Amino acid sequence: MRSSLGLLLLLAACSPPAPNPSAGPATQWPAYGGDAGGTRYSSLADITPANVADLEIAWIHHTGDVSEGGPNAPARNKSSFQSTPLLLDGTLYVVTAFSRVLALDPETGIEKWAFDPHLDLGVRYSEIAARGLAAWLDPDRAPGEPCSRRLYIADRGARLHAIDAADGKLCADFGDGGHINLARGIEPYIPADYGVTSPPAVLGDKVIVGSAIGDNQRVEEAAGTVRAFDARTGAPAWSWDPVPRDPDAAQAQGWRSDQAARNGAGNAWSILSVDEERDLVFVPTGSISPDFFGGERLGDNRWADSVVALRGSTGELVWGFQTVHHDLWDYDVASQPALVDGPGGAPAVAVAAKTGLLFLLDRETGKPLWPVEERPVPVSDVPGEQSSPTQPFPVKPPPLSQHALAPEDVFGLTPWDAEACRETLQGLRYEGIFTPPGLGGTLIFPGNAGGTNWGSTAFDPARKLLFVNTSNVPHVVQLIPRDQMDAVRKQHPDREISAQTGTPYGMMRYALLSPLGVPCNPTPWGQIHAIDLETGAIRWQTNLGTTRDLAPMSIAMPWGTPNMGGPIATAGGLVFIGAAMDDYLRAFDAETGAELWKGRLPAGGQATPMTYRARENGKQYVVIAAGGHGKMGTKLGDALVAFALP
């Protein structure tokens, strides 16, 4: 018996080891969107539908940067940890909610160095957030030379910084000792209303940056100019203004020239994409100021609410496509334009909108690859307003968000709850999507935080699937005559009210919720969808999130929730996403949409995750910022969480 047992042990010791699921080269995550085109796709396949249930927390790094708001907090507003890290040359780089840049060991989360831009937290920014970084490798410097690899961060305080990726020190040859003051030349510059929240883009030897503007305060707002700087010296290279100040400009036909001279915004506050081969930068633009009354900006307002392609070397406009004409709903293009493969492999740009519509455009011309129809929409009855009589609707895919809400369809946890929603809805103007705001109150559905936001999309090139998450929550917008503003503010002290200075009307906006605090529209309130980019069909759609962290006694109803943050896709056949208002990172089967796993987070996961293998034959990690979202009311924190297989 002993000899037999010894023989068995010897054979076991000599047999080949079990296959290593982590075998393979190191992979990077070199750009905010995974690559410069924003596909959010990884070739890693260590984690699969068969083993994803075994994922566990590998490490957590606490940044220390969180604000709960209030007069005694380091910042008056609540923070939002929306960052997606980069993985470059064996180091993980992440931006905190306070715009500090941290370099971490990617397998332990231990800090290597930190860069602090000393953001003025005494300013009441509309939100305290920073979504990410850009990186550039200087071809004229040898590896290991100072600033051979540079990181760029544009912060909420309107400064662009160039940092040495090796040690976190400023690159002194860039701008003014490593910084550029982006507020220089901006009129009016109001610190609380002008800054940057999204990462710059790098194309060739240029770093390109947009701006975040509080665009609902006044007509004469800061211009939403996109600017490019020399990546090494910081010298200005070019600029492009979405508003045609020159009445002879090509896009001036969408404006009245005397108004275009003074309107602001139309800014690119979200994430830019670049196609280096074609020397193109793709810019998503927002609405013109102010959001909800357009009598001081008559016309289509091109190129606001658009995707535009600019020549990267010169800033010249190559083409533009407008997703909303004469925006009265704050329907910015919030999602990063995704450079994907269209039908037959055609180079394409996918544009997911707040409206829940998805446009697929030819990358070189901007022409729709799926037909787009101009359809009649409700017209404004507000004196001085001239709403657009039509809006663009793609023929496919069908809308990914709800576009209709009738009184008989309202949702409530009780009959009393539903009846309260029904009574409110019956008192509002609503004739479907694009119903213009009015003096008596208008239902905006989807709301301005509906459809797809800055979390953007993910594209699986092998399966030709685009993954899109959407929110379904209605809002109410009411225009207020100027002489009634004070009275309305006193009557509704807890609602968002904006002056819209320079127009005859202020604005009040709020989510349409029942007395028990739930949305008045039917569930689902949040979903994730898979779109076949060959056919335009919806392959599958699944509810995203539960009421686990919203309801009393942690009741987890699978109704989906509003969400902020986006998905990533992997060659392992998985889609990872946080985003929902319960505190989980989830994995879905890319083929079927089945939820296969969820990992508990220490705070809200309102960020887009990323994944990498830091070294050859190392583990695949999936990392997400779990710090919550101040405006959404999810649990706040400061954690960067990494998951891996045991």
N, C-alpha and C positions, 0 to 999 in steps of 0.2 A: 504493500500500500504506500509506504513511504517513497519507494523508488518511482511509483506511478505518479504520485503527487509532485515529486521533484521534476519529473519529465514534463508534466503539464505546465508547471511554473516556468521551466526553461523555454518551452515552445512559446508561451505567452510573451516572455521577455524578448524573444527573437523575432516575433511576428511584426509586420510593418505597422506603424502607428496609424490611428484613425485619421482620416483626412482633416486637415486644419482649415476650418471655415474662414480663417483670417489670412490665408495665403494670398499674396499678391503685392504689387508695388504700392508705395505711398501715393495718396491722391490729395489734391488741394481743393480748396474752395476760395478761388482767388478774387471773386467779385461778390458784391452784395447779393446779386441774383444768381449765384453759382457760376455764371459766366457773364461776359459783357452784354450778351443779348437777353439776359434775364430768363433763361429756361428753367432754372432751379432744378436741374437734373444732375444726378450722380451716377457714374458707371459702377459704383460699388454694389455688390450682390451678396455680401456675407450674411446680411439680415434678410430673411425671406419669409413668405407666409407660413412656412413650416416651423420656423424657430422664433418668430418675432414675439411670441408669448413669453419667451424667456428673458426679454430685455429687463434690465434693472439699472438703477442709478449707479454710475461709476464714480462720479464726483460732483460736488457742488462748490461753486465759487461765489462768495458774497462780496459785491462791489462796495457796499456801504453807502451807495448813493440812492437815497429814496426820500421823498417828501410827502408827508401826509397832509400838507396844506395847513391853513390857519395862521393866525398872527404870530405864533411862537415857533413856527417851523422854519427851517433854513430857506425855504421858498414858499411864497404865498399860495401858489397853486399846487395841486397834486402832480406827482411825477408819473411818467409812462415809460416803462422799459421796453422799447420797441426794437431793439438792436438785433441784427443778424451778424455774427462774427465772420471774419476771414480766417482761413488757414493757409499760411504761406511759409515755405521753407522750414517746416517743423515747429512753427509758432502760431498760436491762436491769438488773434487780435479782436478786441471787442470795445465798443463805445458804451459808456454808461449813460443813464438818463441825464446826468449833469455834464455830458460831453467830455468826460475824461476818457482817455484811451489806455487800455490795459493790454499788456502782452502776457500770455499765460502758457504754461506747459500744457499741451493739448491732451496729455494722457493722465494728468493729475489735477489740473486746474490751479496749480501753484503759480503765483504772480512772479514774472521776471522783471518787469519795469512798469511804470505808470507815467503818463503825460497828463498834466492838468492845465487846461486853458483858462482856468479861473473865471468861469462863467458867472456873471453877476446875478445871483439868485434873489436879489432884492427886487428885480424887475418882474412885473406881473405878466409873464408871457402867457399866450393863450394856452399853451401846453409846454411842459418841460420834457423834451424828448429829443433823441438823436438815433437815427435808424442804422447808421453804418458808416463805413470807410471806403475809400478807393486806394488802390495801390499802383505804383509805377516803378518799373525797373529801368534805370538809366543806362542806355546802351554805351555811353561814353565813359562809364566808370567800371573799374574792375571789381569783381566780387570782394566784399570785405572793406572796400573803400567807403569812407563816410558818405552816407546818403545815396549809396548805390541803389538801394531799395527804399522808396519813399512811400509813406502813408499820408493821405490827405483827409482831413476832416473839416467840414464847414459847420460852424456851431450856431446855436440859437441866438448868440450875440452878434451875428453877422460878421464873422471872421473866418478866413480860410487859412488853415495851418498845414505846413509841410513838416513831417516828422521822419527822422531816421528810424527805419523799422528795426535796426539792430539794437538800439539803446533808448529810443523814445525821446531823443534830443531834437530840438528844432534844427532844420536845415537852414543855416544862416544866410545862404545865397538866394533864398526864395523870398521875394517881396521885401518887407521891412523886418529883417532878422528872423525870418521864418513864418511871418504872418502877412495876410492881406486884409485890409479893412474893407469889407464888402459894402459898408454903409456909405463910403465916400462917393459922392455924386448922386446919391439917392434922395429924391425930394417927393413928398416929405418923408424924412427918416424918423420913425417913432419906434424906439427900441422894443416896446411890447408887441408891436405889430409887424416887425420886419426882421427876418433872420433866415436860418436854414435848418431843416430837420432831416433831410434825406442826404445820402452820400453823393459826392461829386461823381462825374464820369471821366474816364481818361481815354483819349483817342490819339494815337501817335504820341507827339510830344506836347499835348495840350490837356489841361485839366479844365473841365467844364462844369459849371455850377448854376443851379436855379435859385429859387428863393421861396420862403414861406411868408405869406402876407395875410394879415387879418383883413380880408377883403369885403367885409360886410359893414364897415364903419362909416365910409364916406365915398363920395364920387371921386374927388381928387386924391387918389391913393397913390402910393409908390408904384412905379412901373415894374412890370414883371419881367424885366430883361434877363435873358440867359447870356452868361458871359464865359469866355474862354481865356485862360491864362497860360503862358509858357510854363511847362511842368517843372523846369529847372530854375528859372529866374523869377517867375511870377509876373512877368511883363504882360500887360493886356494884349490879347491876340485878336479877338473880335467880340461883338455883342449882337444880339438879335432881340428885338422888341416885338411881342405878339400884337401890339396895337399899332396901326399904321399912322404914325405922326405926320408923314408926308402924304398929302391928299392925292398925289399922283402914283402912290404905291399900288401894286397889283391888288392887294387885299382890301384897299380902301373902298371898293365897291360894296363891302359889307358894313360900311360905317357912314355916319354923317361927319364931315371933316371937322366942323367946329367942336364936336363932342369928342372925337378921337384925340384931339390935342390935349385934353385934360383928364381923361379917364385913366385909371390905373389897374393894376393886377393883371389877370390873364396869365399869372405866373406859373412856372413849373416847380411846384412844391414836392412832387413825388419823384420817382426814380427814372433817370434817363437810361437809354440803351444805346449801344454803339455797334456798328458793323464796320470793322476796320478795313476789310477787303473793299468795300464800296465807299469808304470815307464818308459814312453817314452817321449822324447822331439823331436819335429819335426822341422827341420831346413831348411829354404829355402836359397839356396846359389846363389851367383852371378857369374859373369864371371871371368876368370883368366886374369891377366894383361899381355899386354895391350889388349884392347877390339877387335880391328879391324884387327890385323895381328897376326897370330898364328904360324909363322915359328920358334919362340923360345919356343914353347910349343906344339910340335907335339903330336898327339894322341887324344883320346876322351876327355882328361882332367877331368876324374872323380876325386872328386865328385863336381866339379863346375856345375852351372846351373842345380841343382838337388834339390830334397827333400830327406833328409836323416833322419832316425830315430835313435836317440842315446839313450842308456840306461841312464836314469836320474841320477841314483845313482853312475855310474862309468864313463860315457862318452863314453862307448864302442859303436862302430858302429853296429847297429842291421840290418839295410837294407838301400839301397839307390836306387833312381830312377832318372835317368838323362833325363831331358826334351829337352836338346839341346846338341849335340855332338860338341866338338871343336868349341865353340861359336866364331863367327866373326861378330856378329850383336848387341852386348850388350843386349842380350835377357836373362837377369837375371830372376831368380824366385823371382819376386817382391811382389807377393801376399802371405799373411799369409796362410799356409796350414790349411784348414778348416776341423775339425773333425766332420763328418756328418754320416747319415745313408744311406748306399748304397742300391742296389737292395735287396729286401727281408729283409731289416734291417741290413745288414752286416756292421760291423764297418769299416768306410772308411775314406780316406783323399782325399779331393777335392783340386786340384791344378790348378788354373787359371793362364795362362801364358801371357806374353807380345805378343806372337804370335797370340793370340786370340783362342788358343787351350785350351781345358779343359780335364785334366786327372783325373780319379777316381781310387784310389789305395786301396788295402786291407791294413787296418791299422796295422796289425801284421806282414805282409810279404813284403809289397810294391809291390806286383804283381798287374797288372791292372785288375780291375773289368770289364771294357769295353776294348775289344781288342785294342792293339796298334801295328801298322804296321811300319816297317822300309821301307821308300819309297826313291827312288833315288831323289837326288836334284842336282842342278848345281854345277860344280866343279870350283875351283879357277884356274885362268890363271896367277897369280902373282908369279914371281920367288921366291923360298924359301918357299912358302906356300903349305900345304897339307890339303885341306878341307876334311871334312867327306863326303863320297859318299852318305850316307843316313842320314835321320833324322826321329825321331819317330812321328807318326801321330795317334791319337786315331780314331777309326772307328766311334765313336759317343761321344758326339754330333758333328754336323758339325761345322766348324770354326765359331767363333763368330765375327771375324774381317775380313775385306776384304783381300783377298790374291792374287788379280789380278788387274792389271791396264794396259790397252792397250791405245795407242795413240788416237784411235777413241773414247775412253771413258772419256777423261779428262773433267774436270769441269771448267767453267769460268762464270763470271758475264756478260761478253760480248763476242762476237765472237773473238775480238782481244785478250782478256784475255785468252780465251781457246786456241787460236792458239799459244800464247807464252808458255803455259804449254806443248802443244803438241810438239813444237820444242825442248824444254828442255828434255822431256822424250825420244824423238827419239835419242838424243845424249848420252843416258845412257845405261849401260848394265842392263837388267832386264829380267829374265827368270822365274819369279815367286818367291814365298817366299823362303828364304835361298839362294838367289843369292849372291855369295861372293863378298866382296868389291874388287875394282880393281883400276888400275892406271888411267883409263879414266873416272871414276865416275860410281857409281852403285846406282840404286834405291833400298832402303831398305823399304819393305812394308809388314807388318806394320813396322813403325819406332821403334826406341828403347824406345819411350814413348807410344807405341801402346798397343793394347790388354788391359790386366788388370794389374794395378800397385799396389802400397802399400795400396790403399783403400780397396782391398780384396773383399771378397764375403759375402753374408748373407744367412743363411739357415733357412727355415721354416719347422720344423720337422712334423707338422700336415699335411701340404700340400705336403711334400717331394719335395719342390722346392728350388733350389739354385739360388739366384739372383746375376747377374754378370754384371758390367758395363764395357764397352770397348771404346777405342779411335781408330779412323781411320785417321791417318795423315802419309803420306809418307815422308821419309828423303832421302837425297843424302849423300853418303859417298865416299870420294876419298882418296886413298893412295897417298902420296907425297914423291918422292925420297928425301933422306936426303939433298942433295946439292941444292934442289929447295925450301926448307922450307922458307927461308928469303924472296924470291921473292913472294911466294904465300901469305905470311902474309901481305906484302905491298899491294898486289893486292886486298886482301879480308880482310880488317881490322876489319870488323864487324861480321865475321863468327867464329864459334868455330874451333880452330886449336890446336891439341895436338901433342906433340913431339914424343910419343911412344919411348922414349929413350931406346936404347939397341937393336933396330930393324933397318932395312934399310929404314923404311918408317915412316913419320909422317902421320897425318890424318886430313882431313877437313870434317866437318859435318854440314848440315843445312836442315831445313824443305823445302820440295818442295811446294812452294807457287807461285801463279800467281803474275803478276805485281801489282794487286790490293790487294794483301795480303791474299788471300783465298787459302785453300788447293787445289791442282790440281786434287785430286781424287773426284769422285762423292760423294754426300751426301748419307747417314748420316755420319757425322764426329764423332758422339758419340751416343751410345745406351745403354740401359739397357735390359737385357734378363732374362727370367725365364726358368731354365732347370729342367725337371722332372728327379729326380735321380733314379726313378724306371725304366724308359724306356730309358733315354738318349735323349729324344726328346726336342726340343725347344718349350716350351708351348706358350710363346709370346715374342716379342721384340718390344721395343718402342724407338723412338728418345729421347735423353737426352739433353736438353738445346736448347736455341735459340740464334740468333745473337743480342739479345736485347742490350747487353753491348759491342758489337764488331763492329757493323755497324753504319754508319752515321745516324743521326736523330733517333737513337734507334730503327731502323727497326728490328722487331723480326721475322725472318724467322725460322720456326721449323725444322731446318736441323740437329739438334744435334751439339754438340761441343766436342772438346777434353776435357778430364776431369781428375781430380785428386781428390781422396777421394772415399769413398765407401758407400754401402747401409746398412741399418738395416731393419730387419723384425719384425713385432709384431703379437701377437695373435689376434689383432683387424682386421687382414686382410689387413694390409698396409705395403708398402715399402717406407721408407724415405731415400732421398739422396740429397745432394748438388752437389758438384764435378764439375758441368758444368761451362763454362766460362761466363755465365750470373749469376747475383748475386741473386740466389734463393735457398731456400730449397723446395723440392718437395715431394709430397706423391702420390704414384701409388697404384692402386688396385692390390693386390697380385694375384688375380684370373685371371684378364683380361689384366693387364698392362695399363689400362686407367689412364691418369693423372687426379687426382681428386682435387689437391690443390697445390698452390705454395705461399710461403711467402717470401717477399722481404728482402734481407739482406743488411747491411750497407757496406759490402765489399765482396770479393770473398769467396765462401764457399768451398774451396779446403781442406776439412777435412771430416772425417766420423762422423756422428751424433751419439747420444746415447739417451736413454730414461729411465725414472724412476718415481716411486712414493716415495717421501721422507718420508712420514709418513702415518700411517693408515688412510684410507678414505680421503687422500689428493688428489691433482690433479696429473694427468700424465703430465710430462713435456718432451718435445723433445728439445735437446740442440745441437748446432753446433758452432764450431769455425768459425768466419767470419773475416779472416784477409788476405785473398788473398794468391797468390803464386808468389814469385818474378820471377822465371824463366818462368812462363806461361804468365806473364804480366797482370794478373787480378788485380782489385783494391785492394790495400793494406789497412790494418787496424789492429785493436787490439781487436775486439769485440767477446765476447762469448754471444750468443743469445739463449734465452729460449722461446719456444712457448708452449701455453696451451690453453685449451678451456676456454671460458669466465666463 
